[in-house]
Amino acid sequence: MDNTRTRFNALLLLLIGAVLMAGCGAAAIPVVSTAVPPSSTAGVTATPALPASSPTYTTTPSPSPTHSPTPTFTPSPTPLHPLSIEYLRQGEYPGSDIIIEATLEPGANYARYLASYLSEGLKIYALLTVPDGEMPPSGWPAIIFNHGYIPPSQYRTTERYVAYVDAFARRGYIVFRPDYRGHGESEGSARGAYSNPDYVVDVLNAMASVQRYPAADPGRIGMWGHSMGGYITLRAMVTTPQIKAGVIWAGVVAPYPDLVERWRRRSSGGSTATPRTGGWRTALQESYGSPEENPEFWNSISANAYLADLSGPVQLHHGTADESVPLEFSERLYAQLLEAGQIAEYYSYEGDNHNLSNYFSEAMLRSILFFDKYVKGE
């Protein structure tokens, strides 16, 4: 009985195995083999079998990474602001031939003309005086005369500064007094001196035009400036080396931080600053920060930071009762000039005003003698 049951169980097991081998259960549990099939080429590893229900994927090998050098970033140079001294130095100021527009009533010993020249393609008018008598072999020495602020619409070439021009002209100097663009009949817009370089450009072109004038000695050029014209004169003298000497009366010659924080042009005849909103001070600070926040920028537009490069000696004059431009502007510049090792003279006039009306003759004589020494070479 036991043997019969044993044989029966064995037959039953054989029958179950046969059924399984017939495929009833083989696909239910996939078997993955990592063995190399006998037909495989030596050295090649067979891809493991995937379940029949899985999709077939074709993979593309990734290319070997290429190690390019890290690019070096070179920032573009910051554009120079048009007010900066370096910007002015990079400019070209060819001037032009001086054209005589009209002959005016002559002076005591000199001829007077309404003249014109070109500055950046603009026709700029000017007052020209030429000494009478025998011209020196090299030509007459010349003074570029930079007038102070006058409302552009009120400006007239033949008005204002008559006594000043006369004094230099009588002494044997060509005097060339440019109007600046937008003043009187001159072409262009009068955008102001402290927010853009226009007037300095006009003066540098005026100097180049005088150097081309047949009666002038191109190597003996001086520059005189009053108030705003003093600001222009100082900037011109650190821009070009061709100005032999400069004389400045009541000049706006402080560094830009002082112009921003401590000075406003006063109203005509008034004793208080003209109230103004916005303007160039606000625009510059909004773009570049305050002088405390960005001293590098404010130095770059201040002629005072370039006094080591001054083209020649400077003489300063200022009245102690000047209500338009602070006396300390000239005092500070004088100290800076000496510190920079420059030849400088400074004269203050007790109780005198912005135009040095009370000491005009004394100040003018000092100015003439200074030019005689450093421009004429006497």
C-alpha positions as CSV (number, residue, x, y, z in Angstrom):
1,M,0.0,0.0,0.0
2,D,2.7,2.4,1.0
3,N,4.7,1.5,-2.1
4,T,1.7,2.1,-4.3
5,R,1.1,5.5,-2.8
6,T,4.8,6.3,-3.2
7,R,4.7,5.4,-6.8
8,F,1.5,7.4,-7.3
9,N,3.0,10.5,-5.7
10,A,6.1,10.1,-7.9
11,L,3.9,9.9,-11.0
12,L,1.9,12.9,-9.9
13,L,5.1,15.0,-9.5
14,L,6.3,13.9,-13.0
15,L,2.9,14.9,-14.5
16,I,3.1,18.4,-12.8
17,G,6.6,18.9,-14.0
18,A,5.6,18.0,-17.6
19,V,2.8,20.5,-17.5
20,L,5.1,23.2,-16.3
21,M,7.6,22.4,-19.0
22,A,4.9,22.7,-21.5
23,G,4.8,26.5,-20.8
24,C,1.9,26.9,-18.4
25,G,4.1,28.7,-15.9
26,A,7.5,29.5,-17.5
27,A,6.7,33.1,-18.4
28,A,5.3,34.0,-15.1
29,I,8.7,34.4,-13.5
30,P,11.3,35.8,-15.9
31,V,14.8,34.6,-15.4
32,V,17.7,37.0,-16.1
33,S,21.0,35.4,-16.9
34,T,24.4,37.0,-16.8
35,A,26.2,34.0,-18.4
36,V,27.9,34.4,-21.8
37,P,26.1,32.3,-24.4
38,P,28.4,29.8,-26.1
39,S,28.0,31.6,-29.5
40,S,29.2,35.0,-28.1
41,T,32.5,36.4,-29.4
42,A,35.1,36.4,-26.7
43,G,35.5,39.6,-24.9
44,V,32.0,40.9,-25.6
45,T,29.5,40.9,-22.7
46,A,26.0,39.9,-23.6
47,T,23.2,42.3,-22.8
48,P,21.0,40.9,-20.1
49,A,17.6,39.7,-21.3
50,L,14.6,42.0,-20.6
51,P,11.2,40.8,-19.7
52,A,9.1,40.2,-22.8
53,S,6.6,42.9,-21.7
54,S,9.3,45.6,-21.5
55,P,9.8,48.0,-24.5
56,T,13.2,48.1,-26.3
57,Y,15.3,51.2,-25.7
58,T,18.1,52.4,-28.1
59,T,20.7,54.4,-26.3
60,T,23.3,56.7,-27.9
61,P,26.5,57.0,-26.0
62,S,27.3,60.5,-24.7
63,P,30.3,62.1,-26.3
64,S,33.3,62.4,-24.1
65,P,33.2,65.8,-22.4
66,T,35.5,68.5,-23.8
67,H,37.1,70.7,-21.2
68,S,37.2,74.2,-22.8
69,P,39.1,76.8,-20.8
70,T,36.9,79.1,-18.7
71,P,36.4,82.3,-20.6
72,T,38.0,85.4,-19.1
73,F,35.4,88.2,-18.7
74,T,36.8,91.6,-19.7
75,P,34.4,94.4,-18.7
76,S,33.9,97.1,-21.2
77,P,35.7,100.3,-20.1
78,T,33.3,102.7,-18.5
79,P,32.6,105.6,-20.9
80,L,34.2,108.9,-19.8
81,H,31.7,111.5,-18.7
82,P,31.8,114.5,-21.0
83,L,32.6,116.7,-18.0
84,S,35.7,114.7,-17.1
85,I,39.2,116.1,-17.8
86,E,40.2,112.9,-19.5
87,Y,37.3,113.3,-21.9
88,L,38.4,116.9,-22.7
89,R,41.9,115.7,-23.3
90,Q,40.8,113.1,-25.8
91,G,39.0,115.7,-27.9
92,E,40.2,117.5,-31.0
93,Y,40.0,121.3,-31.2
94,P,41.2,122.4,-34.6
95,G,39.5,125.8,-34.6
96,S,39.3,127.4,-38.0
97,D,40.3,130.5,-39.9
98,I,39.0,133.6,-38.2
99,I,36.6,135.5,-40.4
100,I,36.2,139.2,-40.1
101,E,32.4,139.9,-40.0
102,A,32.6,143.7,-39.5
103,T,35.1,146.4,-38.7
104,L,34.3,148.3,-35.5
105,E,35.3,151.6,-34.1
106,P,39.1,151.3,-33.4
107,G,40.6,151.7,-29.9
108,A,43.4,154.0,-28.8
109,N,46.2,152.0,-30.5
110,Y,44.4,148.9,-31.9
111,A,41.8,147.8,-34.4
112,R,38.6,146.2,-33.4
113,Y,36.6,143.6,-35.3
114,L,33.4,141.5,-35.0
115,A,34.8,138.1,-36.0
116,S,33.7,134.5,-36.1
117,Y,35.2,131.0,-36.0
118,L,34.0,127.4,-35.9
119,S,33.6,125.2,-32.9
120,E,32.2,121.7,-33.5
121,G,30.8,123.0,-36.7
122,L,29.0,125.9,-35.0
123,K,29.6,129.5,-36.0
124,I,30.8,131.3,-32.9
125,Y,31.1,135.1,-32.8
126,A,33.9,136.9,-31.0
127,L,35.4,140.3,-30.4
128,L,38.9,140.6,-31.9
129,T,41.4,143.4,-31.2
130,V,44.7,143.6,-33.1
131,P,47.5,146.1,-32.0
132,D,48.6,148.8,-34.4
133,G,52.2,149.4,-35.2
134,E,55.0,147.1,-36.3
135,M,54.3,143.5,-35.6
136,P,56.9,141.4,-33.7
137,P,58.8,138.9,-36.0
138,S,56.9,136.0,-34.4
139,G,53.6,137.8,-34.3
140,W,51.6,139.5,-31.5
141,P,51.1,137.7,-28.2
142,A,47.4,137.0,-27.6
143,I,45.0,136.6,-24.7
144,I,41.9,134.5,-24.9
145,F,39.3,136.4,-22.9
146,N,36.7,134.2,-21.1
147,H,33.7,136.3,-19.9
148,G,31.6,135.4,-16.9
149,Y,28.0,134.5,-16.8
150,I,25.6,136.8,-18.6
151,P,22.1,135.5,-19.5
152,P,22.7,134.2,-23.1
153,S,19.7,136.1,-24.5
154,Q,21.0,139.4,-23.1
155,Y,24.6,138.9,-24.3
156,R,26.0,141.2,-26.9
157,T,29.5,140.8,-28.4
158,T,30.4,144.5,-28.2
159,E,29.0,145.1,-24.7
160,R,30.3,144.4,-21.2
161,Y,34.0,144.1,-20.3
162,V,34.9,147.0,-22.5
163,A,37.5,148.5,-20.0
164,Y,39.0,145.0,-19.4
165,V,39.6,144.3,-23.1
166,D,40.9,147.9,-23.7
167,A,43.5,147.5,-21.0
168,F,45.0,144.4,-22.5
169,A,44.7,145.6,-26.1
170,R,46.6,148.9,-25.3
171,R,49.4,146.8,-23.9
172,G,50.1,145.2,-27.3
173,Y,48.1,142.0,-27.1
174,I,45.7,140.5,-29.5
175,V,42.5,140.0,-27.5
176,F,40.0,137.3,-28.6
177,R,36.8,137.2,-26.6
178,P,34.5,134.4,-27.8
179,D,30.8,134.6,-27.1
180,Y,30.3,130.9,-26.4
181,R,27.6,128.9,-28.2
182,G,24.0,130.1,-27.8
183,H,25.2,133.6,-26.7
184,G,24.1,136.6,-28.8
185,E,24.2,135.5,-32.5
186,S,26.4,132.5,-32.0
187,E,24.9,129.2,-33.2
188,G,24.1,126.3,-30.9
189,S,22.4,126.0,-27.5
190,A,23.6,127.6,-24.3
191,R,23.4,124.6,-22.0
192,G,25.5,126.1,-19.2
193,A,29.1,125.7,-18.1
194,Y,28.8,123.3,-15.2
195,S,26.8,120.4,-16.7
196,N,28.6,119.9,-20.0
197,P,31.9,120.8,-21.7
198,D,30.4,123.0,-24.4
199,Y,31.9,126.4,-23.4
200,V,35.4,124.9,-22.7
201,V,35.3,123.3,-26.1
202,D,34.4,126.7,-27.7
203,V,37.3,128.3,-25.9
204,L,39.8,125.6,-26.9
205,N,38.7,126.0,-30.5
206,A,39.0,129.8,-30.0
207,M,42.6,129.3,-29.0
208,A,43.4,127.1,-31.9
209,S,41.8,129.7,-34.2
210,V,44.0,132.5,-32.8
211,Q,47.0,130.3,-33.3
212,R,46.1,130.1,-37.0
213,Y,45.6,133.9,-37.3
214,P,48.5,135.3,-39.3
215,A,49.2,138.2,-37.0
216,A,49.3,136.1,-33.8
217,D,52.3,134.3,-32.2
218,P,51.0,130.7,-31.7
219,G,53.5,130.1,-29.0
220,R,52.6,133.1,-26.9
221,I,48.9,132.5,-25.8
222,G,47.6,133.5,-22.4
223,M,44.1,133.1,-21.0
224,W,42.0,135.4,-18.7
225,G,38.7,134.5,-17.1
226,H,36.2,136.1,-14.8
227,S,33.8,134.2,-12.6
228,M,32.4,131.4,-14.8
229,G,35.2,132.3,-17.2
230,G,37.6,131.5,-14.5
231,Y,36.2,128.0,-14.3
232,I,36.6,127.7,-18.0
233,T,40.2,129.0,-17.9
234,L,41.3,126.5,-15.2
235,R,39.8,123.6,-17.1
236,A,41.4,124.6,-20.3
237,M,44.8,124.9,-18.6
238,V,44.7,121.3,-17.4
239,T,43.5,120.1,-20.8
240,T,46.1,121.6,-23.1
241,P,49.7,122.4,-22.5
242,Q,49.6,125.4,-24.9
243,I,48.4,128.1,-22.6
244,K,51.4,129.9,-21.2
245,A,49.7,131.6,-18.2
246,G,46.3,132.2,-16.8
247,V,44.7,135.1,-14.8
248,I,41.4,134.5,-13.0
249,W,39.2,137.1,-11.3
250,A,36.6,135.9,-8.8
251,G,36.7,132.5,-10.4
252,V,34.3,129.5,-9.8
253,V,37.4,127.4,-9.2
254,A,36.5,125.1,-6.4
255,P,36.3,121.3,-6.8
256,Y,32.9,120.0,-7.9
257,P,31.9,118.7,-4.5
258,D,32.1,122.3,-3.2
259,L,30.1,123.5,-6.2
260,V,27.5,120.9,-5.5
261,E,27.2,121.3,-1.7
262,R,28.3,124.9,-0.9
263,W,27.6,127.2,-3.8
264,R,24.7,128.6,-5.9
265,R,24.9,131.4,-8.3
266,R,23.3,134.4,-6.8
267,S,20.5,136.4,-8.4
268,S,21.5,139.7,-10.1
269,G,22.3,142.2,-7.4
270,G,20.9,140.0,-4.7
271,S,22.6,138.8,-1.5
272,T,21.0,135.3,-1.4
273,A,21.3,132.3,-3.6
274,T,18.8,132.0,-6.3
275,P,16.5,129.1,-5.3
276,R,16.6,126.3,-7.8
277,T,15.2,122.8,-8.0
278,G,16.7,119.9,-9.9
279,G,19.3,121.1,-12.3
280,W,22.8,119.7,-13.0
281,R,23.6,119.0,-9.3
282,T,20.6,116.7,-8.9
283,A,21.1,115.0,-12.2
284,L,24.7,114.2,-11.5
285,Q,24.0,112.9,-8.0
286,E,21.1,110.8,-9.2
287,S,23.4,109.2,-11.8
288,Y,26.7,108.9,-9.9
289,G,25.9,109.3,-6.2
290,S,27.0,112.0,-3.9
291,P,30.6,113.1,-3.6
292,E,30.9,111.1,-0.4
293,E,29.5,108.0,-2.1
294,N,31.5,108.3,-5.4
295,P,34.6,110.5,-4.9
296,E,36.3,109.0,-7.9
297,F,33.7,110.4,-10.3
298,W,33.7,113.8,-8.7
299,N,37.4,114.0,-8.8
300,S,37.4,113.0,-12.5
301,I,35.4,116.1,-13.4
302,S,37.2,118.5,-11.1
303,A,40.1,120.5,-12.6
304,N,41.6,120.8,-9.1
305,A,42.5,117.1,-9.2
306,Y,44.8,117.7,-12.2
307,L,46.8,120.7,-11.0
308,A,50.1,118.8,-11.4
309,D,49.4,119.0,-15.2
310,L,48.7,122.8,-15.3
311,S,50.1,124.4,-18.5
312,G,51.6,127.5,-16.8
313,P,51.6,129.9,-13.9
314,V,48.2,131.2,-12.5
315,Q,47.3,134.5,-10.9
316,L,44.2,134.8,-8.7
317,H,42.2,137.9,-7.7
318,H,39.2,138.0,-5.4
319,G,37.2,140.7,-3.5
320,T,36.5,139.9,0.1
321,A,32.9,141.2,-0.2
322,D,32.1,139.1,-3.3
323,E,28.4,138.0,-3.0
324,S,28.4,135.8,-6.1
325,V,31.4,133.5,-5.7
326,P,32.9,132.7,-2.3
327,L,36.4,134.1,-1.5
328,E,37.4,130.7,-0.2
329,F,37.3,129.3,-3.7
330,S,40.3,131.3,-4.7
331,E,42.0,130.8,-1.4
332,R,41.7,127.1,-1.6
333,L,42.9,126.9,-5.2
334,Y,45.9,129.0,-4.3
335,A,46.8,126.6,-1.5
336,Q,46.3,123.6,-3.9
337,L,48.5,125.3,-6.6
338,L,51.3,125.7,-4.1
339,E,51.0,122.2,-2.9
340,A,51.2,121.0,-6.5
341,G,54.4,122.9,-6.9
342,Q,53.0,125.4,-9.4
343,I,53.9,129.1,-9.8
344,A,50.9,131.0,-8.4
345,E,50.0,134.5,-7.1
346,Y,46.9,135.4,-5.1
347,Y,45.5,138.9,-4.3
348,S,42.5,139.6,-2.2
349,Y,40.8,143.1,-2.2
350,E,39.3,144.2,1.1
351,G,35.6,145.0,0.8
352,D,35.6,144.7,-3.0
353,N,32.8,143.1,-5.0
354,H,32.5,140.4,-7.7
355,N,33.8,142.7,-10.4
356,L,36.6,144.3,-8.4
357,S,35.2,147.7,-9.1
358,N,37.0,149.5,-6.3
359,Y,40.4,148.1,-7.1
360,F,40.0,147.6,-10.9
361,S,43.1,149.6,-11.9
362,E,45.4,147.8,-9.4
363,A,44.1,144.4,-10.3
364,M,44.4,145.1,-14.0
365,L,48.0,146.3,-13.7
366,R,48.9,143.2,-11.8
367,S,47.2,141.1,-14.5
368,I,49.1,142.8,-17.3
369,L,52.5,142.5,-15.6
370,F,51.8,138.8,-15.0
371,F,51.1,138.3,-18.7
372,D,54.0,140.4,-19.7
373,K,56.3,138.1,-17.7
374,Y,54.9,134.7,-18.5
375,V,53.4,135.2,-22.0
376,K,55.4,138.0,-23.6
377,G,58.5,136.8,-21.8
378,E,59.6,140.2,-20.7
